Amino acid sequence: MAEQDICPHLDSVGEVTTEDLLHKSKGTCQSCGAGGPNLWACLQNECPYVGCGESFSDHSTLHAQAKKHNLTVNLTTFRVWCYVCEREVFLEHRPALVPVPAAPHHSKHLLFLLLFAGLTGMKNIGNSCYMNAALQALSNCPPLTQFFLDCSGLVRTDKKPALCKSYQKLISELWHKKRLSYVIPTSLSHGIKLVNPMFRGYAQQDTQEFLRCLMDQLHEELKEPLTECSMSGEGSDREERRDGDHSPSEDEFLSCDSGSSSDRGEGGGAGDGELLVQDACDEKERLKQRRVSGSPLRGGSQEMDEDADVDTAAEEEPDNEASMTQPQSTPCSPVRTLQELHPKLSSGPPRSSPLRCVGSVYPFKKAQLLLSTRKKKQSHYRSVISDIFDGSILSLVQCLTCDRVSTTVETFQDLSLPIPGKEDLAKLHSSIHQNLPVKTGVCPDTYGSQGWISYIMDSIRRFVVSCIPSWFWGPMVTLEDCLAAFFAADELKGDNMYSCERCKKLRNGVKYCKVLRLPEILCIHLKRFRHEVMYSFKISSHVSFPLEGLDMQPFLAKESPSQVTTYDLLSVICHHGTAGSGHYIAYCQNVINGQWYEFDDQYVTEVHETVVQNAEAYVLFYRKSSEESVRERQKVVALANMKEPSLLQFYISREWLNKFNTFAEPGPISNHTFLCQHGGIPPNKYHYIDDLVVIVPQNVWEYLYNSFGGGPAVNHLYMCAICQIEIEALAKRRKMEIDTFIKLNKEFQAEEAPTVILCISMQWFREWESFVKGKDNEPPGPIDNSKIGVMKGGHIQLKQGADYGQISEETWQYLLGIYGGGPEIAVRQTVAPAEPDSLHGERKIEAETRAL
């Protein structure tokens, strides 16, 4: 802010607390008794006056003129006006991480703590209400917003379209000290359209699908590999197996329809547009790798997924295919989109070249085992998105014949809950008392034995019911009912039987699921939209939800490490309209003043909490509530304000300190975010180390370390010489490998008739290419051609439609010597060399023809 723009009358402002202003906003004018909104409070030191504005008798102005008091604040918008300067006054505010701003009283220059921040609307840029409502809901999640405001130096990425940068710019505008009327999220909208073509154009979309796509992309751009030290502290329950004889088919036994990203536990590694080898199926692979939805657990069906838990044991596992999913509900569009693409698209006609395996045959099963072993060694990643929104669910399946119990653990970012009807509620409540397995909803597969007539009659009944107001036919449904229906036991029988590894047959079973780890912010999606074969409709039943004190303890597994189980509501996204068209708005609680506001595109209006409670909720964001964490922050504030002289200064991770300020359970101190495995600063982070650390006094460090553990303690920052040597050696290795490959490939291209052409998996090649180009720090591991080969007649042949590239025998031997692996798959040239006798005969015939 320029020096001339600072109001010279700020020194007259007295000590005012947030609680004092909120109390005055609920009062009346002290001169005429007029009530709000738009009351004005005098900010003069020790002046308690509250007066009405121009909409009444303007006693606030009369008081200022009579008493010569200069500054006043609007108790509705919290904007400050100076009568002498005759203009609005903006206060500088940049909250420091230490001391933590959690004390109930503040100095006059931190008076308002951005009381009017976060109340900026977003302009609708063409059916973008679904995006605006989602962004406003995320903006009012303090852990995420404070990260982008206070840890802006950590928002670094070299991945396109750099959506995290666009989101950071948007957050800084929404929470700017100068409250803007509205902002236009053009940059973020353009970036999300580049990531996901589904959001291109001006058609209305589902806000839940937008949320999943946005958070997945933010995670992808901000993710960092977990070190061994941090993984040993936090553990990795992402792909945990707790049963020794766990079968692969049991991976699908997750009794939930929640958004999850399996790549958060695995390494990515997509190559750029310029490949060193022409990909035989590059267009096909790009289609398969394109992220359409944030949930690999959700199928392509757009129906509500009560039947999404069908056992996949009898289904054939695809070979190296990534199925493409579409959103399960599009409430604002009557047009049904393509549900899924065929997982085995072929980019061209089958090759007719004969295949052979050169040299010793590499054992096919050994290659597959090698791949599975390598997958277990892949890096795990974390980001601010996974830290805030990731939870885990423990799913148990019990065989009713042999009583074998298999368990799986899967990560979720949101819970998609069904809305139980009248009959479902009766079954649910009876099962709670009788402890019987029940699952709400009707599985379409059960109509197979009843015939199509029963299915059509039931569809007509549901359509008629959907047209009748919910108050006429349905009872009151609570959010706890939806959670109970979600976590209810499910019988696996009939077409949905369980494939038991011990029995080696399909058996009846029971499936349960519980929450193993609760996220810091719990995102709940109510499945209001249902799409049948002939029509779509919206479930408009009112679901009551608590503003405070949502208890997740009844749904928690016994093994759960989560100590805080109660949640308070942060924001709720509502949809007004039908399944064919409608409008999205969001209700959010401002973290500064505690008031609720309605965000309707560019219009922001204060509302009473009863308006929020009566809203037709679609997506809800809950935050962990803990009084203990508030007391911890107050203790740290007191220690920091003591300013005791200490001989040592300690460096602590800025990102962890942001967790301490905003999380109910921040976990152990994690200084490994800026340290390497040798205890120094990695060379690539040394030039911006000031953005990664905060200096704290010795008494603050000792209190935090004794309370939370973790570490390690850091008193001196230095660049790691070992890492520098490793980086230089890695750069030489990359240059040598890529130069050798280019040289051998040029020689291969110059050959007019190579006798043997070897095949290499493009999946492995893209990982290798990302490594040698510096996009991935980890080598790709052994060559794995098991996904492009098939065993026929005792020999390994190229699989039809496989995703592979062609290289020379010299290139294969070079890569094989470095990485090992296999199997070796070759393509023999089809044209055989002509024999000398036949060639002489052809020349004789040609000569005789010329003579004639």
JOCOR-V993871 format. One record per pair of residues at least 24 apart in sequence whose ideal C-beta (glycine too) atoms are under 8 Angstrom apart, sorted by the first residue. I is the first residue (numbers start at 0). J is the second residue. D is the distance in whole Angstrom. If there is no record, write none. Layout:
i=(I I)
j=(J J)
d=(D D)
//
This chain:
i=(0 0 4 6 6 6 6 7 8 8 8 8 8 9 9 9 9 9 11 11 11 11 11 11 12 12 12 12 12 12 13 13 13 13 13 13 14 14 14 14 15 15 15 16 16 16 17 17 17 17 17 17 17 18 20 20 20 20 20 21 21 21 23 23 24 24 28 28 28 29 30 30 30 30 31 31 31 35 35 36 36 36 37 37 37 38 38 38 39 39 39 39 39 40 40 40 41 41 41 41 42 42 42 42 42 43 43 43 49 72 75 76 76 76 77 77 77 77 78 78 79 89 89 90 91 92 92 94 94 96 96 96 96 96 96 97 97 97 97 97 97 98 98 98 98 99 99 99 99 99 99 100 101 101 101 101 101 102 102 111 112 113 113 113 114 114 115 116 116 116 116 116 116 117 117 117 117 117 117 117 118 118 118 118 119 119 119 119 119 119 119 119 119 120 120 120 120 120 120 120 120 120 121 121 121 121 121 121 121 122 122 122 122 122 122 123 123 124 124 124 124 125 126 126 126 126 126 127 127 128 128 128 128 128 129 129 129 129 129 129 129 130 130 130 130 130 130 130 130 131 131 131 131 131 132 132 132 132 132 132 132 133 133 133 133 133 133 133 133 134 134 134 135 135 135 135 136 136 136 136 136 136 136 136 136 137 137 137 138 138 138 138 138 139 139 139 139 139 139 139 140 140 140 140 140 140 141 141 141 141 142 142 142 142 142 142 142 142 142 143 143 143 143 144 144 145 145 145 146 146 146 146 147 148 149 149 150 150 150 150 151 152 152 152 152 152 153 153 153 153 153 153 154 155 156 156 158 158 159 160 160 160 160 161 161 162 162 162 162 162 162 162 162 163 163 163 165 165 166 166 180 181 181 190 191 194 195 195 195 196 197 197 197 197 202 202 203 203 203 203 203 204 204 204 204 205 205 205 205 205 205 206 206 206 206 206 207 207 207 207 207 207 208 208 208 208 210 210 210 211 211 211 211 211 211 212 212 212 214 214 214 214 215 215 215 216 217 217 217 218 218 218 218 218 219 219 221 221 221 222 222 222 222 222 223 223 223 223 224 224 224 224 225 225 225 225 226 226 227 228 228 229 229 229 230 232 232 232 232 233 235 235 236 236 236 236 236 237 237 237 237 237 237 237 237 238 238 239 239 240 240 241 241 242 242 242 244 244 245 245 245 245 246 246 246 246 247 248 248 248 248 249 249 249 249 250 251 251 252 252 252 252 252 252 252 252 253 253 253 253 253 253 253 254 254 254 254 254 254 254 254 255 255 255 255 255 255 255 255 255 256 256 256 256 256 256 256 256 257 257 257 257 257 257 257 257 258 258 258 258 258 258 258 258 258 258 259 259 259 259 259 259 259 259 260 260 260 260 260 261 261 262 263 263 263 263 263 263 263 264 264 264 264 265 265 265 265 265 266 266 266 266 266 266 267 268 268 268 268 268 268 269 269 270 270 270 270 270 270 271 271 274 274 274 275 275 275 275 275 275 276 276 276 276 276 276 276 277 278 278 278 279 279 279 279 279 279 279 280 280 280 280 280 280 280 280 281 281 282 283 283 283 283 284 284 286 286 286 287 287 287 287 288 289 291 291 291 291 292 292 292 293 294 295 296 297 297 298 298 299 299 299 299 299 300 300 301 301 301 301 301 301 301 301 301 302 302 302 302 302 303 303 303 303 303 303 303 303 304 304 305 305 305 305 305 305 306 306 306 306 306 308 308 308 308 309 309 309 309 310 310 310 310 310 310 312 312 312 313 313 317 317 318 318 319 319 319 319 319 327 328 328 328 328 328 329 330 330 330 330 330 330 330 330 331 331 331 331 331 332 332 333 333 333 333 335 335 343 345 345 346 349 349 350 350 350 351 352 352 352 352 353 353 353 354 354 354 354 354 354 355 355 355 355 356 356 356 356 356 356 356 357 357 357 357 357 358 360 360 360 361 361 361 361 362 363 363 363 363 363 366 366 366 366 366 366 366 367 369 369 369 369 370 370 370 373 373 373 376 378 383 386 386 387 387 387 388 388 388 388 388 388 389 390 390 390 390 390 390 391 391 391 392 392 392 392 393 393 393 393 393 393 394 394 394 395 395 395 395 396 396 396 396 396 396 397 397 397 397 398 398 398 398 398 398 398 399 399 399 399 400 400 400 400 401 401 401 401 403 403 403 403 405 408 412 412 413 413 413 413 414 414 414 414 414 414 415 415 416 416 416 416 416 416 416 416 416 417 417 417 417 418 418 418 418 418 418 418 418 419 419 419 419 420 420 421 421 421 423 424 424 424 427 427 427 427 430 430 431 435 436 436 436 436 436 437 437 438 438 438 438 438 439 439 442 444 444 444 445 445 447 458 458 458 461 461 461 462 462 462 465 465 465 466 468 469 469 469 473 475 475 476 476 476 476 477 477 477 478 478 478 478 478 478 478 481 481 481 482 482 483 483 486 486 486 486 486 513 513 513 513 514 514 514 514 514 514 515 515 515 516 516 516 517 517 517 517 517 517 517 519 519 519 519 519 520 520 520 520 520 521 521 521 521 521 521 521 522 522 522 522 523 523 523 523 524 524 525 525 525 525 527 527 528 529 530 535 535 536 536 537 537 537 537 539 541 541 542 542 543 544 544 544 544 544 546 546 546 547 548 549 561 562 563 563 563 563 563 565 565 565 566 566 566 566 567 567 567 568 568 568 568 568 569 569 569 570 570 571 571 571 571 571 571 571 572 572 572 572 573 573 573 573 574 574 575 583 586 586 586 622 623 623 623 624 625 625 628 628 628 628 631 631 632 632 634 635 635 635 635 638 638 638 638 639 639 639 641 642 643 643 643 645 645 645 646 647 647 648 648 648 648 648 649 649 649 649 649 649 649 649 649 650 650 650 650 650 650 650 651 651 651 651 651 651 651 652 652 652 653 653 653 653 654 655 656 659 659 665 666 666 667 667 667 667 668 668 668 668 668 668 669 670 670 670 670 674 674 675 675 675 677 677 677 678 678 679 679 679 679 679 679 680 680 680 680 681 681 682 682 682 682 682 683 685 688 692 729 733 733 733 733 736 736 737 737 739 740 740 740 740 743 743 743 743 743 744 744 744 746 746 747 747 747 747 750 752 752 753 753 754 754 755 755 755 755 755 756 756 756 756 756 756 757 757 757 757 757 757 757 757 757 757 758 758 758 758 758 758 758 758 758 758 758 759 759 759 759 759 759 759 760 760 760 760 760 761 761 761 762 762 763 764 767 767 778 779 780 780 781 781 781 781 782 782 782 782 782 782 783 784 784 784 784 784 785 787 788 788 795 795 796 797 797)
j=(89 91 89 70 81 84 88 84 69 70 81 83 84 70 88 90 107 108 42 43 44 68 69 70 42 43 44 70 107 110 42 43 44 45 46 107 44 104 106 107 42 107 110 103 104 105 103 105 111 112 114 591 592 103 72 74 77 114 592 592 593 594 49 74 74 75 55 56 58 58 56 58 61 62 55 56 58 74 75 74 75 605 73 74 75 73 74 75 71 72 73 74 80 71 72 74 66 68 70 71 68 70 71 72 79 68 69 70 74 111 605 115 118 178 111 114 115 592 115 178 111 176 177 176 176 116 176 148 149 149 653 656 657 660 693 635 639 656 693 695 699 635 636 639 640 632 635 636 639 659 660 636 629 632 633 636 660 633 636 591 591 174 176 591 591 592 178 173 174 175 176 178 591 144 173 174 587 589 590 591 178 589 596 603 172 173 175 178 179 180 181 182 603 180 181 182 598 599 600 601 602 603 181 182 183 184 598 600 601 181 182 183 184 600 601 600 601 183 184 185 188 201 201 202 203 204 331 184 188 203 582 583 584 600 203 204 205 206 209 331 583 184 187 188 191 198 204 206 209 184 583 585 598 600 206 572 573 583 584 585 598 206 209 210 213 572 583 585 618 169 184 187 570 585 587 598 210 569 570 571 572 585 587 618 620 210 213 620 169 170 173 174 587 569 570 587 588 589 590 620 387 520 569 570 620 622 569 590 622 661 383 387 519 520 622 657 658 661 662 383 384 387 520 170 174 657 660 661 383 654 657 661 171 174 653 657 653 654 657 690 690 653 687 689 690 691 221 383 653 654 690 691 221 687 220 221 219 220 193 189 190 193 194 190 220 187 190 191 194 213 216 217 220 217 220 221 189 190 213 217 601 600 601 216 216 290 289 290 291 289 291 325 326 336 331 332 329 331 332 580 581 326 329 331 332 326 328 329 330 331 528 572 574 583 617 618 326 328 413 524 617 618 292 326 328 329 413 522 618 258 292 293 294 412 413 290 292 293 293 384 388 412 260 290 293 290 382 383 384 260 263 382 384 385 262 267 382 383 384 263 380 381 382 385 380 381 382 672 378 379 380 776 378 379 380 381 671 676 676 671 676 381 669 671 379 666 667 669 709 666 264 379 391 408 410 515 516 261 263 264 379 391 408 409 410 264 408 407 408 406 407 406 408 404 405 406 500 501 405 406 407 500 312 405 498 500 316 310 311 312 498 396 405 407 500 407 310 311 308 310 394 396 405 407 497 510 296 308 392 394 407 409 512 308 392 394 486 489 510 511 512 296 392 394 409 411 414 415 485 512 294 296 297 304 307 327 415 526 294 296 392 411 412 413 414 415 292 293 294 296 297 411 412 413 415 524 293 294 295 296 409 410 411 412 293 294 295 410 412 295 410 380 379 380 381 382 385 389 410 377 379 380 410 374 377 378 379 380 377 378 380 766 775 777 775 765 766 769 774 775 779 765 769 764 765 768 769 772 774 772 774 764 765 768 737 740 741 744 764 768 744 759 761 764 804 805 806 804 761 802 804 346 347 761 802 803 804 805 345 346 347 761 800 801 802 803 346 761 346 344 345 346 802 761 802 323 340 344 320 321 323 342 321 323 323 324 325 326 324 325 326 412 324 324 409 324 327 324 339 323 324 325 338 339 327 338 325 326 327 328 329 335 336 338 530 327 443 529 530 531 327 328 417 440 526 528 529 530 415 526 417 438 439 440 441 442 440 442 443 444 495 438 489 495 510 442 444 494 495 491 495 496 497 498 505 497 498 505 498 505 342 343 786 798 762 786 787 801 802 526 526 527 528 529 530 528 527 528 537 574 576 577 578 581 574 576 579 580 581 579 580 535 578 579 580 530 535 800 799 800 800 799 800 797 799 826 829 826 827 828 829 826 827 829 796 797 824 825 826 827 794 825 826 827 794 795 796 822 823 824 825 755 757 808 823 825 823 794 795 822 795 821 822 823 822 785 788 790 795 822 783 784 785 788 820 821 822 785 781 783 785 820 783 785 786 780 781 783 780 777 654 519 658 518 519 520 412 413 518 519 520 522 518 514 515 516 517 518 521 514 515 516 512 513 514 515 512 513 514 515 556 558 510 511 512 510 511 512 513 491 497 508 509 510 511 508 509 510 511 497 499 501 502 506 507 508 506 507 508 509 499 502 506 507 499 501 502 506 499 500 501 502 500 515 518 522 522 523 524 618 482 485 521 522 523 524 524 526 478 481 482 484 485 523 524 525 526 481 484 485 526 476 481 525 526 527 538 540 542 476 480 481 484 473 540 472 473 474 484 474 476 480 480 483 484 487 487 488 483 488 487 488 489 490 509 487 488 484 487 488 489 490 484 487 495 493 494 495 493 494 494 531 532 533 529 531 536 531 534 536 536 537 538 536 539 539 540 541 540 541 543 540 541 542 543 542 543 544 523 542 543 544 545 549 619 523 525 542 551 554 553 554 511 512 513 514 554 554 555 556 559 551 554 555 556 559 561 556 558 559 559 560 561 551 555 559 561 563 564 623 622 623 662 663 664 569 620 621 622 623 549 551 566 620 621 622 623 618 619 620 621 618 619 620 621 617 618 616 617 618 619 574 617 578 578 578 578 579 577 578 574 576 577 578 615 613 615 615 616 612 568 571 612 616 619 608 611 612 624 624 621 664 664 623 624 625 663 664 623 624 625 621 622 623 624 621 622 624 611 619 620 621 622 620 621 622 619 620 611 614 616 617 618 619 620 616 617 618 619 614 615 616 617 615 617 615 617 610 611 614 663 662 663 664 663 663 664 662 663 664 665 659 706 659 660 702 659 699 702 703 696 698 699 702 695 696 699 698 696 696 697 698 696 697 698 697 697 714 694 695 696 697 714 694 695 696 697 699 700 712 713 714 692 693 694 695 713 714 716 692 693 694 695 700 703 713 691 692 693 690 691 692 693 691 709 693 703 707 707 707 709 707 708 709 710 703 704 707 708 709 710 709 709 710 711 713 711 713 719 721 722 719 721 722 711 719 717 718 719 720 721 722 716 717 718 719 719 722 718 719 722 723 726 726 718 716 716 776 770 771 772 773 771 817 771 772 813 771 810 813 814 806 807 809 810 813 806 807 810 807 809 806 807 809 810 807 828 830 807 828 827 828 808 825 826 827 828 805 806 807 825 826 828 805 806 807 808 810 811 823 824 825 826 784 787 797 801 803 804 805 806 824 825 826 784 803 804 805 806 811 814 784 786 787 802 803 802 803 804 786 802 820 804 814 818 818 818 818 820 818 819 820 821 814 815 818 819 820 821 820 820 821 822 823 824 822 824 822 824 822 824 824 824 826)
d=(7 6 8 8 5 6 4 8 4 6 6 6 7 7 7 8 8 7 8 6 6 8 6 7 5 8 7 6 5 6 7 7 3 6 7 7 8 7 8 6 7 7 6 7 5 7 8 8 8 7 7 7 7 7 7 6 7 7 8 6 7 8 5 6 4 7 7 8 6 8 7 4 8 8 7 5 6 7 6 8 4 7 6 8 5 8 5 7 5 7 6 7 8 7 5 6 8 5 8 5 8 4 6 6 7 4 7 7 7 8 7 6 8 8 6 4 4 7 6 7 8 5 5 7 7 8 5 8 7 6 7 5 7 7 5 8 6 7 6 6 7 7 5 4 6 5 5 5 8 7 5 8 6 4 6 6 8 6 5 8 5 6 7 6 5 5 5 8 4 7 7 7 7 8 6 5 8 6 7 7 6 7 6 5 7 5 8 6 5 7 6 6 7 7 4 8 7 8 6 4 6 5 6 6 7 6 8 6 6 5 7 5 8 7 5 4 7 6 7 7 6 4 5 6 5 8 8 8 7 8 5 4 7 6 6 5 7 4 6 7 5 7 8 6 8 8 8 7 6 7 7 8 7 5 6 5 8 4 6 4 7 5 5 5 7 7 8 8 8 7 6 7 7 5 6 4 8 8 4 8 5 5 6 7 6 7 8 8 8 6 5 8 8 6 5 4 7 7 7 8 7 6 6 7 6 7 8 5 7 5 8 5 6 7 8 8 7 4 6 7 8 6 8 6 7 6 7 5 5 7 5 8 7 6 8 6 6 6 5 8 8 8 6 7 2 7 8 8 7 6 6 7 7 8 4 7 7 5 7 8 4 5 7 7 7 7 4 7 7 7 5 6 6 5 5 6 8 5 8 7 7 8 4 8 7 7 8 7 6 8 6 8 7 8 8 6 8 3 6 7 8 8 7 7 7 5 6 5 6 7 8 6 8 5 7 6 8 7 8 5 7 6 6 4 8 8 8 7 7 5 6 3 6 7 7 7 7 6 7 5 6 6 5 6 4 8 7 8 5 7 6 5 4 6 8 7 4 6 7 7 4 7 4 8 7 6 7 7 4 7 6 8 7 5 7 5 5 6 7 5 7 8 6 5 6 8 6 8 7 7 7 5 5 5 8 6 7 8 7 4 7 7 7 8 5 6 8 8 4 8 7 4 7 7 5 6 5 7 6 8 7 8 8 7 7 4 7 7 6 4 5 6 5 6 8 6 7 4 7 7 5 5 7 6 8 6 6 8 6 5 6 5 7 5 8 6 8 6 5 7 4 7 6 8 8 6 7 7 7 6 8 7 6 4 5 8 4 7 7 7 7 4 7 6 5 6 8 5 4 8 7 7 5 5 7 8 7 6 7 6 6 5 5 6 6 8 8 7 7 5 8 8 8 6 8 8 6 7 7 8 5 7 7 7 5 8 8 8 5 5 8 8 7 7 8 6 5 5 8 5 8 6 7 8 4 5 6 8 8 7 7 8 8 7 8 6 7 7 8 6 7 8 8 6 4 7 7 7 5 7 6 7 7 7 7 6 6 7 8 4 8 7 7 7 4 8 8 8 6 5 7 5 7 7 6 7 7 7 7 4 7 8 6 7 6 6 6 8 5 7 6 7 7 8 7 6 6 7 8 8 5 6 4 3 7 6 7 7 5 6 7 7 8 6 4 7 8 6 5 7 7 8 7 7 5 7 5 8 7 8 6 7 7 3 7 6 7 4 6 6 8 8 6 7 7 8 7 7 5 6 6 6 6 6 8 7 3 7 7 7 5 7 6 7 7 4 7 8 7 8 7 8 4 8 7 7 7 5 6 6 8 8 5 6 8 7 8 6 5 7 8 7 7 4 7 7 8 7 8 4 8 5 7 7 8 8 8 5 7 8 6 8 5 7 4 5 7 7 6 7 7 6 8 5 5 5 8 7 6 7 6 6 7 8 6 5 6 7 7 7 7 3 3 6 8 6 7 5 6 6 6 7 4 8 7 6 6 5 6 6 8 7 5 6 8 5 7 7 8 6 7 7 7 7 5 5 5 8 5 8 6 6 6 6 8 5 6 4 7 8 4 4 5 7 6 6 7 5 8 4 5 7 7 7 4 7 5 7 8 7 6 5 7 5 8 6 5 8 8 6 4 7 6 5 8 5 7 5 6 7 7 6 5 7 6 5 6 8 6 7 5 8 7 6 8 7 4 7 5 8 8 7 7 7 5 7 5 6 8 4 6 7 5 6 7 6 7 7 5 7 6 6 6 6 7 7 5 6 6 6 6 7 5 6 8 7 6 6 7 6 7 6 7 6 6 6 6 8 7 8 7 3 6 5 5 5 7 8 6 7 4 7 4 7 7 7 5 7 7 8 7 6 8 7 8 8 8 8 6 7 4 7 7 8 8 5 4 6 5 7 6 6 7 5 7 7 5 7 7 6 7 4 7 7 8 8 7 6 8 6 8 8 8 6 7 8 5 6 6 4 8 6 5 5 6 7 8 5 6 5 6 7 6 6 7 7 4 7 7 7 7 6 5 7 7 7 6 7 5 8 8 7 6 7 4 8 8 7 7 6 8 7 5 8 7 7 5 6 6 7 8 7 6 5 8 8 4 7 8 5 8 8 6 4 7 8 7 8 6 7 7 7 8 6 6 6 7 7 7 7 6 7 6 5 7 5 5 6 7 5 8 4 6 6 6 7 6 4 8 7 7 6 8 4 7 5 8 5 7 6 5 8 7 5 7 8 5 4 8 5 5 6 6 7 5 7 8 7 5 6 8 7 4 7 7 4 7 7 5 8 8 8 7 7 7 7 8 6 7 7 8 5 5 6 8 7 6 7 7 7 8 5 5 4 7 7 5 6 5 8 7 7 7 7 5 8 7 8 4 6 7 6 4 7 6 8 4 7 6 7 6 8 5 7 7 8 7 7 8 7 6 6 5 8 8 6 7 8 7 7 7 5 5 3 8 6 7 6 7 3 6 6 7 6 6 6 7 7 5 8 5 5 5 7 7 8 5 6 3 8 8 7 6 6 5 6 6 5 6 7 6 5 6 8 5 6 7 8 7 5 8 7 5 7 4 7 6 8 7 7 8 8 6 5 4 6 7 7 6 7 7 7 4 8 7 8 6 7 7 7 7 6 6 5 7 6 7 5 8 7 7 4 7 7 6 7 6 8 4 7 7 5 8 7 6 6 8 5 7 6 8 4 7 7 7 6 5 8 5 7 8 5 6 5 7 6 5 6 5 7 6 8 6 8 8 7 7 7 8 5 5 3 8 6 6 5 7 3 6 6 7 6 5 7 6 7 7 6 5 5 6 7 5 7)
//
